[in-house]
Amino acid sequence: MNNKYFGTDGIRGTVNSGNITGEKFFKFGLASGTYFKNQKKTKQVAIIAKDTRLSGYTLEPALVSGLVSGGMHVFTLGPLPTNGLAMLTKSMKANMGIMITASHNPFYDNGLKLFGPDGMKLSDKIEKKIEKLIDTKSTKQLSNPKFLGRVKRLEDGNDKYIKILKNNFPKNYHLKGTKIVLDCANGACYKAAPKLLRELGAKVVSIGIKPDGLNINKNCGSTFPSKIKAAVKKFKAHVGISFDGDADRIIMCDEKGKIIDGDQIIAMLARRWKLKKILKGGVVGTLMSNYGLEEFLKNQKIKFSRSKVGDRYVKEKMKKLNFNLGGEQSGHIILGKFATTGDGLLVALEVLFSLRKGKKASSLLNVFKPLPQVLENVIVKDKSVITSLKCKNAIKVANRLMRQKGRILVRKSGTEPKIRIMAESYDKNLILKCIKIIKNSIK
């Protein structure tokens, strides 16, 4: 059974409609606070961070109101990358952490991601328990006036996060002589990313660092890689790094202007970690991971397993298999040795660590030849169209055509009103033919 409120990565939607209203966020705060308060009696603390959307000013106060109404004390951190929030939830020994974000979505969307005291995203089981509390009469969860929570703003969240990131690397780690173009997507890392890389000695050219509440992810960031490509060529940089709105994704660009996706970064890290005897178990990808990555890892004698799409499912499978590296083609990459969720800045530091000794990004990051892959997103009013007889039959026809020549995946987006159609094969015409058959059945 599908969750009522939670999707593949928290709760997300268009602001001032559906679940993304002040009224609903009050309920989300009250319900999640009630659940986590009951898990740990000694300290009742929630920490909240957000990206740079204008709607954060509407939704954060409502969320805070719900939490303190249930007796939870709250620290607000302001704009901070998602994994910064996860790391601080754990280091500050908070009951829970909440990130107000819609990640790579446009400014008019917003949502939230919840983290437990261990800095991990919540399981489906816990989400269902919180959903049950959301639909319970709120008067049962409201605190006695004497025991209402208190709220405090912390101004040093980014500094604390940067310190944690630096502590994962040798003290003599520096990036002197490295020229980096950085695209912060006018999002959550617009302060932390340039500051961190400059502190390490890099020469940084920053774009996407002037958020106005409406320009997050707009023609910039990891979903608009042509921006970083042009900037790398213009400024003759050694490497380009592009994040999404909450900085849990990373897409890179080599010095020649070639875009490097998550699969290539994972392949490079897997090979390096195996050589350094850091790799534990193997690598977890998703149903969307390119078959070329799977073949490369097989040739390297590295185990590979696929999970459902979503970094939460990647992390769950990593935990189950006891692997310490996993991620998605979109740039969600989890370094299990250091983090509990995707972290663009952390991955950037790990890759840059390998570039220090004069290596070129083009030789380091183009690890395998990807199988030609096409992803098309079809906007729909109702995602259940994927279960219609017409659509099911079209998928069967496409699969028959593709048999033993490639792979097709059709799925509902967990974060947007879209059906995603992915096909990969060495036969590009076959890919386009199969996608067209399925796309026509949906339209």
Summary of the structure (lengths in Angstrom):
residues: 443
radius of gyration: 21.7
end to end distance: 26.0
largest distance: 68.6
contacts: 1653
relative contact order: 0.11
helix: 39%
strand: 22%
